[in-house]
């Protein structure tokens, strides 16, 4: 992306930057005072009111007023006024003030080609003005002194231009940094929301399903297994939530040295745990891992873990006891693919008390996209609900 200075200099010949109102107010007042002083001096010296000088002064003031519209237009009109001043007796003071003013403002607000062209034109005007003076000695002093003044005001205008460019560049960079920060915060919030959804939805689903199984248990052993699972899932959910709250509060706390499966986020461990949970709910589950999971980065482990957690949560909610589930992970040379399929009693089957916002599938898609992967979810030709993730980069 080009810098502010590069964008400014890339403008056309007549391109210019709007000036701050305070330099314009000061310039208008100073030039009005200079014109008034010249008119008074000429009136005193010649004992006649200088009508032509007054007209030239009015036109020059109009040029200064034009600065409020466009610096380059005002400079062009001002250069014409300077040319006319060569044919009028008197008016030297305001002509010099006008030349210095326009040179400084051109250096401040015009592009390189215009401001240098204008400076050269004003220097030529000054040389001609010096040569036309009746007093040759005065003209010999005026030429170098006036040129030095022009160069000084040109340098001052250039310094203001660079300061303006630096200020605008800093402002742009600050706005870009703030926008990046807002995007980072939004992304972090989205990530936190996904994690909270995955943690709460999974553990609460297992608790709810095991509670239902406990009520329907035909033996005391089955009842105890269901209650034990409820206790384990409750403790896991509480630990995960406490860890997340500690991170959000930025507290330096000593965390449990034995992390739960949800915080460890190791795919192989999580897959085994999720498979066992589905088995306990009466869903016959097969797990297949083709490749070495140790070659996956920690971030990919976490993403695949969360994706599988959401998929198995949906299986637990909507498949029901007596159904089957197949979990497969394929690890290639560069990427990873995963598929979770399950049978359902009916495509129209709904579970009383369950609702779906679609946030889980959105979370699966976002996690896969973060690593260059794609997702597909829906019923396949065998009538099985299938979630497929493909193209997830290994690192």
BABAKOL-576319 format. One record per atom (N, C-alpha, C): residue in one letter; y, x, z. Coordinates in pm, whole numbers, padded with zeros to 5 digits, always signed. Atoms other than C-alpha are relative to their C-alpha. Example, Ala and Ser with C-alpha at 12.3 -4.5 7.8 and 13.67 -1.06 7.14 Angstrom:
// BABAKOL-576319
A-00119+00089+00000;A-00450+01230+00780;A+00120+00090+00000;S-00119-00082-00006;S-00106+01367+00714;S+00109-00077+00073;
// end
This chain:
// BABAKOL-576319
X-00119+00084+00000;X+00000+00000+00000;X+00125+00088+00000;X-00119-00085+00004;X+00339+00152-00100;X+00086-00018+00124;X-00089+00007-00115;X+00588+00232+00172;X+00124-00080-00033;X-00126+00072+00020;X+00918+00051+00221;X+00091+00077-00094;X-00086-00082+00086;X+01104+00342+00060;X-00048-00003-00145;X+00054+00004+00136;X+00872+00343-00242;X+00025-00136-00065;X-00028+00134+00054;X+00907-00033-00285;X+00148-00014-00036;X-00143+00010+00024;X+01284-00004-00259;X+00039+00077-00128;X-00036-00083+00114;X+01310+00278-00516;X-00063-00050-00130;X+00064+00050+00121;X+01079+00096-00758;X+00078-00115-00064;X-00082+00108+00055;X+01347-00172-00812;X+00074+00044-00125;X-00072-00029+00123;X+01547-00195-01133;X+00136+00063+00026;X-00129-00068-00010;X+01886-00038-01207;X+00099-00078+00086;X-00095+00083-00074;X+02079-00331-01059;X-00057-00050+00133;X+00062+00044-00126;X+01842-00380-00767;X+00074+00062+00118;X-00068-00052-00119;X+01999-00344-00424;X-00048-00075+00123;X+00037+00060-00128;X+01944-00423-00061;X+00121-00073+00057;X-00109+00073-00065;X+02150-00683+00124;X+00055+00080+00117;X-00065-00076-00108;X+02400-00527+00361;X+00014-00085+00125;X-00030+00066-00126;X+02448-00608+00723;X+00144-00051-00001;X-00133+00063+00006;X+02749-00834+00779;X+00107+00086+00067;X-00104-00076-00072;X+02924-00594+01018;X+00061+00110-00086;X-00065-00096+00092;X+02973-00307+00765;X+00089-00069-00102;X-00083+00072+00097;X+03104-00568+00522;X+00131-00046+00062;X-00122+00043-00068;X+03351-00709+00773;X+00095+00118+00019;X-00082-00120-00023;X+03471-00357+00862;X+00060+00050-00131;X-00049-00048+00130;X+03496-00258+00494;X+00111-00089-00053;X-00102+00093+00049;X+03692-00570+00405;X+00132+00019+00075;X-00122-00019-00080;X+03939-00518+00692;X+00069+00133-00033;X-00058-00131+00029;X+03988-00146+00623;X+00067+00003-00136;X-00058-00003+00133;X+04046-00200+00256;X+00124-00088-00006;X-00120+00084-00005;X+04289-00485+00323;X+00117+00074+00061;X-00106-00079-00063;X+04486-00255+00555;X+00051+00107-00095;X-00041-00106+00093;X+04485+00023+00293;X+00087-00055-00112;X-00080+00062+00106;X+04614-00210+00021;X+00138-00038+00053;X-00129+00038-00058;X+04883-00347+00250;X+00091+00119+00023;X-00080-00121-00024;X+04994+00004+00345;X+00057+00053-00131;X-00048-00048+00129;X+05018+00106-00022;X+00115-00086-00053;X-00105+00091+00048;X+05224-00202-00110;X+00129+00022+00078;X-00119-00022-00083;X+05463-00141+00181;X+00067+00132-00036;X-00056-00131+00034;X+05506+00229+00093;X+00070-00004-00135;X-00061+00008+00132;X+05576+00154-00272;X+00129-00083+00005;X-00120+00083-00012;X+05825-00117-00174;X+00114+00080+00061;X-00102-00080-00066;X+06012+00126+00052;X+00053+00108-00094;X-00039-00111+00087;X+06011+00412-00201;X+00082-00048-00120;X-00063+00044+00125;X+06114+00213-00511;X+00102-00110+00020;X-00092+00109-00029;X+06318-00061-00339;X-00027-00124-00086;X+00041+00115+00083;X+06131-00305-00566;X-00143-00037+00039;X+00135+00042-00039;X+05829-00515-00481;X-00097+00033-00114;X+00096-00042+00105;X+05527-00367-00671;X-00096-00114-00037;X+00082+00115+00039;X+05391-00676-00845;X-00134+00045-00059;X+00124-00046+00064;X+05139-00486-01061;X-00096+00061+00102;X+00085-00059-00105;X+05015-00293-00761;X-00063-00110+00084;X+00054+00113-00078;X+04973-00621-00573;X-00115-00066-00074;X+00107+00061+00080;X+04768-00764-00860;X-00125+00089+00004;X+00114-00093-00006;X+04549-00452-00868;X-00065-00003+00137;X+00056+00006-00134;X+04510-00471-00493;X-00081-00126+00021;X+00073+00126-00014;X+04407-00836-00511;X-00134+00006-00072;X+00126-00014+00075;X+04149-00756-00778;X-00098+00091+00074;X+00087-00093-00073;X+04016-00467-00572;X-00057-00066+00126;X+00051+00072-00116;X+03991-00687-00264;X-00110-00098-00043;X+00105+00087+00054;X+03794-00932-00479;X-00129+00078-00019;X+00118-00086+00015;X+03563-00642-00556;X-00069+00021+00134;X+00059-00020-00133;X+03515-00580-00185;X-00069-00127+00047;X+00063+00127-00038;X+03446-00948-00126;X-00132-00019-00074;X+00123+00011+00078;X+03185-00928-00404;X-00116+00077+00064;X+00106-00072-00071;X+02996-00685-00179;X-00089-00094+00079;X+00080+00095-00076;X+02882-00988+00017;X-00108-00063-00086;X+00098+00057+00093;X+02691-01098-00294;X-00097+00106-00049;X+00085-00106+00055;X+02562-00777-00453;X+00077+00131+00000;X-00065-00131-00006;X+02646-00413-00390;X+00017+00059-00139;X-00008-00061+00133;X+02568-00304-00746;X+00104-00069-00088;X-00104+00071+00076;X+02785-00576-00902;X+00138+00042+00048;X-00129-00040-00056;X+03068-00487-00667;X+00036+00142-00043;X-00026-00138+00043;X+03032-00119-00757;X+00044+00004-00146;X-00038+00003+00141;X+03048-00202-01127;X+00143-00050-00018;X-00137+00052+00006;X+03364-00411-01082;X+00098+00101+00060;X-00086-00100-00062;X+03510-00148-00849;X+00025+00119-00090;X-00019-00111+00093;X+03453+00123-01108;X+00099-00038-00110;X-00098+00047+00098;X+03644-00088-01358;X+00141+00003+00060;X-00130-00005-00068;X+03926-00123-01104;X+00051+00143+00011;X-00041-00140-00008;X+03931+00254-01057;X+00049+00050-00135;X-00046-00039+00133;X+03958+00297-01431;X+00138-00055-00030;X-00131+00059+00021;X+04253+00059-01444;X+00108+00068+00083;X-00099-00065-00086;X+04419+00242-01157;X+00058+00126-00063;X-00051-00120+00067;X+04459+00542-01384;X+00125-00032-00083;X-00115+00040+00084;X+04717+00343-01584;X+00114-00058+00081;X-00100+00061-00086;X+04914+00217-01284;X+00061+00107+00091;X-00066-00094-00092;X+05172+00415-01088;X-00024-00045+00144;X+00026+00031-00140;X+05092+00430-00719;X-00142-00049+00019;X+00133+00052-00031;X+04795+00280-00551;X-00104+00107+00022;X+00094-00109-00016;X+04642+00620-00489;X-00085-00017+00125;X+00072+00010-00127;X+04548+00548-00128;X-00114-00100-00009;X+00106+00101+00001;X+04361+00227-00185;X-00106+00032-00105;X+00100-00040+00100;X+04193+00368-00500;X-00099+00099+00060;X+00087-00098-00064;X+04060+00662-00299;X-00090-00066+00105;X+00080+00072-00100;X+03951+00432-00014;X-00110-00081-00067;X+00100+00080+00072;X+03778+00206-00265;X-00114+00087-00051;X+00105-00089+00053;X+03594+00498-00426;X-00093+00050+00111;X+00082-00049-00111;X+03478+00632-00089;X-00088-00113+00055;X+00075+00114-00053;X+03372+00288+00032;X-00118-00035-00089;X+00108+00039+00091;X+03174+00200-00278;X-00106+00108-00013;X+00098-00109+00007;X+03010+00543-00292;X-00094-00004+00120;X+00083+00007-00121;X+02889+00510+00067;X-00095-00118-00005;X+00085+00119+00004;X+02762+00156+00016;X-00107+00009-00109;X+00101-00019+00104;X+02587+00247-00310;X-00112+00091+00049;X+00102-00088-00057;X+02410+00531-00129;X-00086-00073+00102;X+00075+00075-00102;X+02309+00285+00144;X-00096-00102-00061;X+00072+00121+00041;X+02187-00008-00063;X-00052+00000-00142;X+00043+00000+00141;X+02126+00090-00429;X-00114+00099-00021;X+00111-00089+00033;X+01830+00259-00593;X+00052+00135-00049;X-00040-00138+00030;X+01831+00628-00684;X+00078+00010-00130;X-00067-00013+00130;X+01929+00588-01051;X+00142-00054+00006;X-00134+00060-00006;X+02221+00357-00975;X+00093+00083+00086;X-00091-00067-00092;X+02363+00545-00676;X+00042+00137-00054;X-00037-00130+00055;X+02353+00883-00853;X+00091-00016-00122;X-00088+00027+00115;X+02503+00739-01170;X+00140-00036+00047;X-00131+00041-00052;X+02780+00577-00968;X+00074+00119+00059;X-00065-00119-00058;X+02850+00901-00777;X+00059+00088-00110;X-00049-00084+00110;X+02881+01094-01102;X+00124-00064-00064;X-00115+00068+00062;X+03117+00829-01247;X+00124+00011+00089;X-00115-00008-00091;X+03340+00834-00938;X+00055+00142+00003;X-00047-00139+00003;X+03357+01217-00942;X+00082+00024-00127;X-00076-00014+00126;X+03467+01203-01307;X+00136-00069+00012;X-00128+00071-00021;X+03731+00942-01214;X+00094+00082+00086;X-00083-00080-00090;X+03856+01167-00935;X+00061+00119-00074;X-00052-00114+00075;X+03890+01464-01170;X+00113-00043-00093;X-00106+00049+00089;X+04090+01256-01418;X+00124-00037+00079;X-00112+00037-00086;X+04306+01115-01138;X+00076+00124+00046;X-00064-00123-00045;X+04375+01467-01010;X+00078+00066-00112;X-00068-00062+00113;X+04466+01590-01356;X+00125-00076-00041;X-00115+00081+00038;X+04713+01301-01408;X+00114+00006+00101;X-00106-00009-00101;X+04910+01375-01092;X+00113+00090-00049;X-00115-00084+00044;X+05264+01509-01161;X+00001+00136+00067;X+00003-00125-00075;X+05221+01771-00894;X-00134+00068-00023;X+00126-00067+00033;X+04959+02015-01029;X-00065+00061+00124;X+00056-00059-00122;X+04919+02187-00692;X-00070-00106+00083;X+00063+00111-00075;X+04847+01854-00528;X-00131-00041-00065;X+00123+00035+00071;X+04594+01777-00799;X-00109+00103+00019;X+00099-00106-00019;X+04426+02114-00754;X-00067-00009+00136;X+00056+00018-00135;X+04378+02040-00384;X-00083-00128+00006;X+00066+00130-00007;X+04278+01676-00440;X-00141+00004-00059;X+00130+00001+00069;X+03990+01750-00679;X-00114+00050+00089;X+00112-00045-00086;X+03772+01964-00448;X-00008-00077+00131;X+00002+00073-00128;X+03881+01783-00131;X-00059-00139-00019;X+00054+00133+00026;X+03808+01443-00282;X-00149+00004-00030;X+00143-00013+00030;X+03474+01561-00419;X-00080+00023+00128;X+00068-00024-00127;X+03381+01692-00074;X-00012-00128+00081;X+00005+00127-00072;X+03472+01357+00081;X-00104-00094-00060;X+00100+00085+00066;X+03264+01173-00178;X-00142+00042+00037;X+00133-00050-00035;X+02966+01395-00107;X-00034-00030+00146;X+00025+00028-00142;X+03008+01345+00269;X-00035-00147+00022;X+00030+00142-00019;X+03020+00966+00247;X-00131-00038-00069;X+00128+00023+00066;X+02731+00973+00001;X-00116+00043+00090;X+00104-00047-00093;X+02528+01178+00250;X-00013-00094+00118;X+00006+00095-00112;X+02623+00939+00531;X-00072-00128-00042;X+00068+00120+00049;X+02515+00639+00321;X-00149+00022-00019;X+00142-00032+00018;X+02189+00811+00234;X-00073+00007+00134;X+00060-00006-00133;X+02125+00878+00602;X-00025-00140+00054;X+00020+00139-00042;X+02177+00509+00681;X-00114-00066-00077;X+00109+00057+00079;X+01943+00418+00396;X-00135+00046+00053;X+00127-00051-00053;X+01671+00644+00532;X-00032-00061+00136;X+00021+00063-00130;X+01720+00503+00881;X-00047-00145-00018;X+00041+00139+00027;X+01693+00150+00740;X-00144-00005-00049;X+00138-00006+00048;X+01375+00243+00552;X-00098+00027+00114;X+00088-00033-00113;X+01228+00396+00865;X-00015-00119+00095;X+00007+00118-00089;X+01319+00089+01073;X-00087-00109-00059;X+00080+00103+00066;X+01173-00151+00820;X-00147+00039-00009;X+00138-00046+00006;X+00863+00065+00783;X-00067-00014+00136;X+00055+00016-00135;X+00814+00070+01160;X-00026-00146+00031;X+00017+00144-00022;X+00863-00306+01170;X-00123-00051-00073;X+00119+00043+00076;X+00603-00354+00895;X-00127+00048+00066;X+00119-00054-00065;X+00356-00124+01069;X-00030-00072+00130;X+00019+00075-00124;X+00414-00306+01397;X-00059-00137-00029;X+00053+00131+00036;X+00355-00642+01231;X-00145+00010-00047;X+00139-00019+00045;X+00041-00506+01062;X-00091+00026+00120;X+00080-00028-00118;X-00081-00371+01396;X-00022-00127+00082;X+00014+00125-00075;X-00011-00705+01565;X-00096-00095-00070;X+00092+00085+00075;X-00191-00891+01288;X-00144+00049+00015;X+00133-00056-00019;X-00485-00653+01317;X-00052-00030+00140;X+00040+00031-00139;X-00485-00706+01693;X-00040-00146+00013;X+00035+00142-00007;X-00480-01083+01651;X-00135-00027-00066;X+00129+00017+00067;X-00767-01061+01403;X-00114+00055+00086;X+00102-00060-00086;X-00957-00832+01641;X-00030-00091+00118;X+00020+00091-00114;X-00900-01072+01932;X-00077-00123-00044;X+00071+00118+00050;X-01011-01367+01720;X-00146+00031-00027;X+00138-00040+00026;X-01320-01177+01609;X-00078+00019+00130;X+00066-00020-00129;X-01395-01078+01968;X-00031-00134+00067;X+00024+00132-00058;X-01356-01436+02085;X-00117-00069-00071;X+00110+00061+00075;X-01586-01552+01808;X-00133+00062+00040;X+00122-00067-00041;X-01841-01290+01907;X-00043-00044+00140;X+00030+00046-00135;X-01815-01393+02273;X-00055-00142-00003;X+00047+00138+00011;X-01855-01758+02176;X-00143-00006-00051;X+00138-00004+00052;X-02167-01676+01974;X-00097+00044+00109;X+00089-00049-00105;X-02315-01477+02262;X-00021-00105+00108;X+00014+00105-00101;X-02241-01753+02512;X-00089-00113-00050;X+00084+00106+00058;X-02394-02008+02278;X-00146+00041+00001;X+00139-00046+00007;X-02705-01796+02228;X-00064+00006+00138;X+00056-00014-00134;X-02751-01721+02597;X-00025-00136+00063;X+00010+00128-00068;X-02682-02068+02731;X-00096-00093-00072;X+00083+00094+00075;X-02846-02264+02451;X-00148+00033+00014;X+00140-00037-00006;X-03167-02066+02460;X-00060-00027+00138;X+00057+00013-00134;X-03219-02051+02835;X+00000-00146+00047;X-00004+00140-00043;X-03108-02411+02895;X-00104-00082-00076;X+00104+00071+00078;X-03336-02530+02614;X-00138+00023+00060;X+00131-00031-00060;X-03634-02349+02767;X-00015-00072+00134;X+00006+00068-00130;X-03546-02489+03111;X-00028-00149-00020;X+00018+00144+00024;X-03518-02842+02972;X-00140-00032-00050;X+00133+00027+00054;X-03841-02820+02777;X-00108+00021+00106;X+00099-00024-00106;X-04030-02671+03071;X+00009-00109+00107;X-00013+00112-00095;X-03887-02944+03297;X-00078-00120-00050;X+00076+00111+00059;X-04030-03202+03061;X-00150+00027+00009;X+00142-00035-00007;X-04359-03013+03052;X-00051-00013+00143;X+00042+00010-00140;X-04365-02999+03432;X-00026-00144+00041;X+00020+00141-00033;X-04326-03376+03457;X-00128-00055-00063;X+00117+00050+00072;X-04607-03426+03208;X-00125+00083+00027;X+00115-00089-00024;X-04834-03153+03346;X-00116-00077+00062;X+00117+00070-00050;X-05187-03273+03407;X-00069+00074+00113;X+00065-00080-00104;X-05286-02990+03642;X+00107+00070+00083;X-00095-00070-00087;X-05125-02812+03931;X+00035+00137-00056;X-00026-00133+00057;X-05161-02475+03753;X+00106-00009-00111;X-00099+00017+00108;X-04970-02602+03447;X+00137-00029+00058;X-00127+00033-00064;X-04702-02740+03676;X+00065+00126+00057;X-00053-00124-00058;X-04665-02406+03855;X+00053+00093-00109;X-00044-00086+00111;X-04642-02217+03523;X+00135-00048-00053;X-00126+00055+00050;X-04367-02452+03404;X+00114+00028+00097;X-00104-00023-00100;X-04174-02420+03730;X+00038+00148+00005;X-00029-00144+00002;X-04207-02039+03724;X+00086+00038-00120;X-00078-00028+00120;X-04075-02032+03369;X+00143-00050+00015;X-00134+00053-00025;X-03781-02251+03470;X+00079+00095+00089;X-00067-00093-00090;X-03699-02013+03752;X+00040+00129-00070;X-00031-00123+00072;X-03721-01705+03529;X+00116-00020-00098;X-00106+00027+00097;X-03502-01863+03260;X+00133-00022+00070;X-00124+00022-00075;X-03245-01973+03519;X+00060+00131+00047;X-00050-00129-00047;X-03220-01628+03668;X+00052+00085-00116;X-00044-00077+00117;X-03196-01469+03323;X+00136-00049-00049;X-00128+00057+00047;X-02915-01706+03222;X+00113+00039+00094;X-00103-00036-00096;X-02722-01638+03544;X+00038+00148-00010;X-00029-00143+00013;X-02756-01261+03506;X+00082+00029-00126;X-00072-00023+00124;X-02641-01272+03145;X+00143-00049+00008;X-00134+00053-00014;X-02343-01490+03228;X+00085+00088+00092;X-00075-00089-00090;X-02243-01264+03518;X+00040+00129-00070;X-00031-00123+00074;X-02262-00959+03292;X+00117-00025-00097;X-00105+00029+00095;X-02045-01125+03030;X+00134-00022+00070;X-00122+00021-00076;X-01789-01238+03288;X+00056+00133+00051;X-00046-00131-00047;X-01776-00885+03428;X+00067+00078-00112;X-00061-00067+00114;X-01704-00748+03081;X+00134-00061-00035;X-00124+00067+00034;X-01437-01008+03016;X+00109+00029+00102;X-00097-00029-00106;X-01270-00936+03350;X+00030+00148+00011;X-00018-00144+00001;X-01291-00561+03279;X-00016+00059+00140;X+00026-00051-00134;X-01434-00498+03619;X-00101+00114-00007;X+00090-00115-00005;X-01600-00166+03691;X-00106-00028+00106;X+00103+00040-00093;X-01913-00302+03846;X-00131+00073-00031;X+00133-00057+00019;X-02256-00152+03900;X-00093-00113-00041;X+00086+00106+00051;X-02475-00368+03681;X-00144+00023+00040;X+00141-00006-00034;X-02837-00443+03743;X-00069+00106-00085;X+00064-00105+00079;X-03035-00133+03640;X-00119-00050-00080;X+00113+00057+00075;X-03311-00361+03510;X+00051-00120-00079;X-00061+00108+00075;X-03144-00564+03236;X-00102-00102-00046;X+00087+00103+00052;X-03283-00893+03120;X-00014+00018-00150;X+00025-00013+00143;X-03415-00940+02771;X+00123-00033-00082;X-00116+00040+00077;X-03097-01107+02659;X+00106+00108-00004;X-00101-00105-00001;X-02880-00812+02759;X-00057+00131-00054;X+00061-00119+00057;X-03126-00543+02657;X+00006-00004-00152;X-00015+00024+00143;X-03128-00690+02306;X-00088+00092-00084;X+00099-00074+00079;X-03434-00498+02189;X-00084-00103-00076;X+00062+00104+00078;X-03588-00692+01902;X-00147-00019+00034;X+00144+00012-00025;X-03953-00613+01971;X-00026-00068+00135;X+00017+00062-00132;X-03919-00701+02341;X+00038-00146-00004;X-00044+00138+00009;X-03723-01014+02263;X-00097-00086-00079;X+00093+00078+00082;X-03965-01125+01990;X-00124-00036+00079;X+00118+00028-00081;X-04258-01094+02229;X+00030-00105+00105;X-00037+00097-00103;X-04071-01286+02498;X+00018-00140-00059;X-00023+00130+00062;X-03962-01565+02262;X-00131-00062-00047;X+00131+00050+00044;X-04313-01593+02121;X-00077-00059+00118;X+00069+00048-00119;X-04456-01628+02471;X+00060-00131+00050;X-00065+00124-00044;X-04199-01895+02558;X-00041-00118-00087;X+00042+00108+00090;X-04286-02099+02250;X-00146-00038+00025;X+00142+00028-00029;X-04655-02063+02330;X-00013-00087+00124;X+00006+00079-00123;X-04594-02199+02678;X+00043-00144-00021;X-00043+00137+00032;X-04426-02503+02523;X-00098-00074-00090;X+00102+00064+00083;X-04739-02576+02323;X+00022+00017-00149;X-00025-00027+00142;X-04609-02438+01995;X-00075+00127-00036;X+00082-00116+00039;X-04865-02207+01835;X+00086+00093-00087;X-00096-00091+00064;X-04665-01902+01729;X-00069+00129-00042;X+00052-00127+00053;X-04755-01602+01513;X+00118+00093-00028;X-00105-00100+00018;X-04543-01286+01515;X-00053+00114-00086;X+00038-00110+00089;X-04562-01028+01235;X+00120+00092-00019;X-00105-00100+00020;X-04358-00708+01225;X-00054+00104-00096;X+00043-00095+00102;X-04395-00497+00909;X+00102+00112-00008;X-00091-00114-00001;X-04234-00158+00961;X+00025+00047+00142;X-00027-00062-00130;X-04105+00060+01243;X+00138-00045+00049;X-00127+00050-00053;X-03837-00116+01451;X+00080+00111+00067;X-00072-00108-00065;X-03748+00215+01613;X+00104+00063-00093;X-00096-00055+00095;X-03562+00310+01297;X+00128-00082-00013;X-00119+00085+00008;X-03310+00030+01345;X+00105+00045+00101;X-00108-00035-00093;X-02972+00097+01502;X+00008-00104+00110;X-00011+00090-00114;X-02885-00062+01835;X+00073-00129-00040;X-00076+00119+00041;X-02632-00297+01670;X-00085-00094-00085;X+00089+00083+00081;X-02891-00418+01419;X-00105-00066+00090;X+00092+00058-00098;X-03139-00468+01705;X+00064-00123+00066;X-00069+00109-00070;X-02880-00683+01884;X+00019-00120-00092;X-00023+00110+00093;X-02799-00887+01573;X-00130-00076-00029;X+00129+00065+00028;X-03164-00954+01489;X-00052-00074+00123;X+00042+00065-00125;X-03234-01035+01853;X+00069-00136+00014;X-00074+00124-00015;X-02958-01296+01863;X-00040-00103-00106;X+00043+00093+00106;X-03063-01445+01530;X-00134-00062+00035;X+00131+00053-00037;X-03423-01477+01646;X+00011-00092+00121;X-00020+00085-00118;X-03306-01620+01978;X+00046-00139-00040;X-00049+00130+00045;X-03116-01897+01801;X-00109-00075-00078;X+00106+00065+00078;X-03405-01965+01562;X-00108-00059+00091;X+00105+00050-00090;X-03659-01998+01842;X+00053-00111+00091;X-00058+00111-00075;X-03416-02215+02038;X-00013-00130-00078;X+00012+00119+00085;X-03410-02457+01746;X-00145-00045-00013;X+00142+00036+00006;X-03789-02442+01719;X-00040-00074+00127;X+00035+00064-00126;X-03821-02528+02088;X+00060-00141+00010;X-00068+00130-00011;X-03574-02816+02054;X-00060-00104-00094;X+00031+00099+00104;X-03697-02978+01734;X-00144-00003-00049;X+00138+00001+00050;X-04055-02876+01661;X-00089-00087+00090;X+00083+00078-00093;X-04227-03010+01972;X-00138+00058+00018;X+00135-00049-00030;X-04565-02943+02126;X-00096-00040-00111;X+00099+00027+00103;X-04856-02920+01886;X+00038+00051-00137;X-00042-00054+00129;X-04654-02766+01602;X-00026+00150-00006;X+00026-00143+00021;X-04679-02416+01458;X+00128+00071-00042;X-00118-00080+00034;X-04426-02137+01412;X-00045+00138-00046;X+00030-00134+00053;X-04435-01816+01210;X+00129+00083+00000;X-00114-00092-00006;X-04200-01525+01281;X-00041+00129-00070;X+00033-00123+00072;X-04197-01231+01041;X+00124+00085-00018;X-00107-00096+00019;X-03983-00920+01024;X-00048+00108-00096;X+00035-00104+00097;X-03993-00687+00723;X+00107+00107-00004;X-00095-00111-00005;X-03830-00344+00748;X-00022+00086-00123;X+00008-00081+00120;X-03764-00176+00413;X+00066+00135+00019;X-00061-00131-00008;X-03616+00161+00329;X+00148-00009+00040;X-00145+00010-00025;X-03255+00040+00340;X+00041-00125+00076;X-00042+00124-00063;X-03252-00314+00469;X-00116-00069+00070;X+00097+00074-00080;X-03432-00567+00686;X+00007-00147-00040;X+00005+00144+00024;X-03544-00923+00622;X-00081-00066+00112;X+00069+00073-00106;X-03658-01185+00871;X-00012-00146-00040;X+00023+00141+00030;X-03805-01531+00839;X-00063-00067+00122;X+00056+00081-00108;X-03872-01798+01100;X-00027-00139-00057;X+00040+00130+00054;X-04067-02107+00986;X-00075-00078+00107;X+00075+00084-00094;X-04203-02399+01182;X-00028-00136-00062;X+00032+00136+00044;X-04373-02728+01116;X+00072-00099+00090;X-00060+00108-00078;X-04222-03054+01231;X-00083-00126-00023;X+00077+00123+00013;X-04382-03388+01295;X+00056-00087-00111;X-00066+00080+00103;X-04126-03553+01065;X+00136+00059-00027;X-00132-00052+00034;X-03815-03448+00878;X+00110-00081+00066;X-00097+00087-00064;X-03635-03737+01040;X-00010+00004+00152;X+00027-00002-00144;X-03760-03644+01385;X+00124+00045+00077;X-00108-00040-00090;X-03492-03631+01654;X-00051-00005+00142;X+00042-00008-00140;X-03532-03543+02017;X+00106-00071+00084;X-00093+00072-00086;X-03372-03779+02268;X+00072+00099+00092;X-00079-00088-00087;X-03088-03602+02447;X+00045+00127-00067;X-00041-00122+00069;X-03051-03326+02188;X+00103-00036-00106;X-00097+00015+00109;X-02757-03290+01953;X+00022+00137-00062;X-00022-00127+00069;X-02668-03027+01698;X+00139+00004-00057;X-00136-00017+00053;X-02316-02901+01622;X+00002+00090-00122;X+00004-00094+00112;X-02431-02650+01360;X+00052+00137+00037;X-00055-00129-00040;X-02278-02365+01562;X-00104+00111-00005;X+00105-00101+00001;X-02612-02189+01585;X-00022+00058-00138;X+00020-00048+00137;X-02662-02169+01208;X+00121+00079-00048;X-00120-00075+00035;X-02300-02058+01167;X-00005+00139+00063;X+00013-00129-00067;X-02363-01783+01423;X-00100+00090-00069;X+00100-00078+00074;X-02676-01673+01235;X+00062+00057-00127;X-00063-00045+00124;X-02479-01655+00911;X+00100+00112+00025;X-00102-00101-00030;X-02193-01458+01068;X-00063+00133+00040;X+00065-00124-00044;X-02423-01208+01234;X-00064+00072-00119;X+00063-00062+00117;X-02614-01149+00909;X+00106+00059-00093;X-00106-00049+00089;X-02293-01114+00705;X+00065+00126+00054;X-00061-00120-00059;X-02161-00854+00949;X-00074+00126-00039;X+00080-00115+00042;X-02442-00625+00830;X-00041-00011-00146;X+00024+00009+00143;X-02431-00721+00463;X-00113-00092-00040;X+00114+00087+00030;X-02705-00983+00486;X+00042-00140-00042;X-00021+00140+00038;X-02740-01338+00358;X-00103-00086+00074;X+00091+00092-00070;X-02902-01644+00515;X-00024-00123-00085;X+00035+00126+00064;X-03075-01954+00393;X-00080-00082+00101;X+00068+00086-00096;X-03188-02248+00605;X-00026-00136-00062;X+00034+00131+00051;X-03366-02570+00519;X-00151-00018-00009;X+00142+00026+00016;X-03700-02731+00446;X-00050+00064-00130;X+00060-00057+00122;X-03926-02544+00204;X-00092-00102-00066;X+00084+00093+00075;X-04171-02697-00043;X-00122-00046+00078;X+00113+00041-00084;X-04436-02715+00228;X+00045-00095+00112;X-00050+00088-00104;X-04215-02933+00446;X+00025+00070+00132;X-00026-00078-00123;X-04156-02654+00697;X+00147+00041+00005;X-00137-00046-00018;X-03815-02577+00839;X+00000+00152+00005;X+00003-00146+00013;X-03738-02217+00744;X+00142+00055+00002;X-00125-00076-00001;X-03456-01983+00827;X-00032+00140-00048;X+00026-00131+00059;X-03449-01668+00612;X+00127+00083+00003;X-00111-00098-00001;X-03228-01365+00661;X-00043+00119-00085;X+00036-00109+00090;X-03225-01099+00389;X+00117+00096-00017;X-00101-00099+00034;X-03041-00780+00303;X+00078+00058+00115;X-00070-00059-00116;X-02943-00677+00657;X-00018+00152-00004;X+00009-00145+00007;X-02859-00306+00643;X-00054+00058+00131;X+00069-00056-00117;X-03059-00087+00877;X+00097+00072+00095;X-00091-00080-00085;X-02761+00117+01003;X+00141-00049-00017;
// end
